[in-house]
Structures are given as structure tokens and as C-alpha cells.
Amino acid sequence: MKQTYAGTVARLFLMSVIVLFVSGCNTVYYKTMEQFGKEKRHILKEDVKDVRQSQTKAQREFQDALTTVRELYGFQGGNLEQFYDRLKNNYEDCESRANQIEKRINTVEEVAGDLFKEWDAEIAQIQDPDMKNSSRQSYADSKEQYQKLQGVMKNSTKGMYPVLAKLRDNVLYLKHNLNAKTVGVLGGEVASIEQDVEKLIFDMNASVDEAENFLNRF
């Protein structure tokens, strides 16, 4: 019992140290950026641009993967291993991009949280009632804009994983079944992958558009 308690305390202590370390790193980063005239608002906008850029590239990469699957289904003979290599590269590109998007969205959420926390604290320091009310309204409007963007961005990432799972299945199956019969087995997946990719691209387009709106208004 004592060992369990001691282990729990140790884990909590370690987590606290990690949180303090990360918080300290962020503080140093923000202070450094401020020296170059970059406030949290500017950093957030740059991070949103990074997500937008990644999602724009992701649309092309997932579309390329779909094109490979379609061409594979229409395979009429030749070197099937070339299709395997191509689809494997497509899958790896898409997986890498999906990881990048997740990391960049996490960064956006972290910076936004710090920004709104700082903004709220600084509003409390304003003495003039009119300025305070105006700042409160601006804060509320900006936070609403961000929360809308956050929701659209998060929603757009959900569709990546069903597509990645199906692409991975195709790659692994092809790896060990490089023969003409394989094409017939994989053919049943084409319509499903098409539907998933089209939905994913639609959602990512919505996220890119919302990012543009946010950047223009924030």
C-alpha cells in the first residue's frame, strides 16, 4: 500500500515538473518573440497559416493516393510491384502529413489558450469602464471566431484516419500478394476509399476557408 502511494506521489511530482518545464519553455519562447515584435496574436496567426498550408498539401497527397488506387483497380497487366511501391509512398506521405497536421493544430490550441488567458487577465487591469467593456466585447468576439476555427480544424482531421487505415490495408495486402488476383480483391475497396477521400477533401477545404476567414478578421 505504501509503495502504491509512494508511486502515485512520485508520478504526480514528475508530471508537475514536466508541466512547469513546458510552461517555462513557452514563457522563454514568448519573451524571445516579443523582442522581435511578435506578440501571441501574431504567433497564433502564423501557426494557423501553418495548419492551412499543411491541409492544402494533404488534399493533394490524399488525392494522389486515390489516383493510385483507381489506376491499380484498372490494372491490365505489367509490373504490379511498381504500383505497390507507389501506393506505399502515397501512404507514407499521407501518414506523415496527418501527423504534421495534428502537431500543428496542437500548437495552435496551446498558443490560443495562452493568448486568451493573458488577454483576460489584462482586461481585468483596465480601470476605464468604457475601455474595459470594449475590450471584453473584442475578447468575446475573437474567442468565438477562434472556437469556430478550432471546431472546423478538429473535424477535418477525423476523416484522415479511416482513409489511412484503408490505404495501409491495401499496402500490406499488396506487399504479400503481388499477382493479378490481388486487383480483384482490392477492387471492392475503391468506392469506399473514393467516398472517404472526397469527404476528407471537402472537410479540409472547409477548414482552409475558415482559416482564411479567421486570419482576415482576427
C-alpha positions, 0 to 999 in steps of 0.5 A, spaced: 500 500 500 505 504 501 509 503 495 502 504 491 502 511 494 509 512 494 508 511 486 502 515 485 506 521 489 512 520 485 508 520 478 504 526 480 511 530 482 514 528 475 508 530 471 508 537 475 515 538 473 514 536 466 508 541 466 512 547 469 518 545 464 513 546 458 510 552 461 517 555 462 519 553 455 513 557 452 514 563 457 522 563 454 519 562 447 514 568 448 519 573 451 524 571 445 518 573 440 516 579 443 523 582 442 522 581 435 515 584 435 511 578 435 506 578 440 501 571 441 496 574 436 501 574 431 504 567 433 497 564 433 496 567 426 502 564 423 501 557 426 494 557 423 497 559 416 501 553 418 495 548 419 492 551 412 498 550 408 499 543 411 491 541 409 492 544 402 498 539 401 494 533 404 488 534 399 493 533 394 497 527 397 490 524 399 488 525 392 494 522 389 493 516 393 486 515 390 489 516 383 493 510 385 488 506 387 483 507 381 489 506 376 491 499 380 483 497 380 484 498 372 490 494 372 491 490 365 497 487 366 505 489 367 509 490 373 504 490 379 510 491 384 511 498 381 504 500 383 505 497 390 511 501 391 507 507 389 501 506 393 506 505 399 509 512 398 502 515 397 501 512 404 507 514 407 506 521 405 499 521 407 501 518 414 506 523 415 502 529 413 496 527 418 501 527 423 504 534 421 497 536 421 495 534 428 502 537 431 500 543 428 493 544 430 496 542 437 500 548 437 495 552 435 490 550 441 496 551 446 498 558 443 490 560 443 489 558 450 495 562 452 493 568 448 486 568 451 488 567 458 493 573 458 488 577 454 483 576 460 487 577 465 489 584 462 482 586 461 481 585 468 487 591 469 483 596 465 480 601 470 476 605 464 469 602 464 468 604 457 475 601 455 474 595 459 467 593 456 470 594 449 475 590 450 471 584 453 466 585 447 473 584 442 475 578 447 468 575 446 468 576 439 475 573 437 474 567 442 468 565 438 471 566 431 477 562 434 472 556 437 469 556 430 476 555 427 478 550 432 471 546 431 472 546 423 480 544 424 478 538 429 473 535 424 477 535 418 482 531 421 477 525 423 476 523 416 484 522 415 484 516 419 479 511 416 482 513 409 489 511 412 487 505 415 484 503 408 490 505 404 495 501 409 490 495 408 491 495 401 499 496 402 500 490 406 495 486 402 499 488 396 506 487 399 504 479 400 500 478 394 503 481 388 499 477 382 493 479 378 488 476 383 490 481 388 486 487 383 480 483 384 480 483 391 482 490 392 477 492 387 471 492 392 475 497 396 475 503 391 468 506 392 469 506 399 476 509 399 473 514 393 467 516 398 472 517 404 477 521 400 472 526 397 469 527 404 476 528 407 477 533 401 471 537 402 472 537 410 479 540 409 477 545 404 472 547 409 477 548 414 482 552 409 476 557 408 475 558 415 482 559 416 482 564 411 476 567 414 479 567 421 486 570 419 482 576 415 478 578 421 482 576 427 
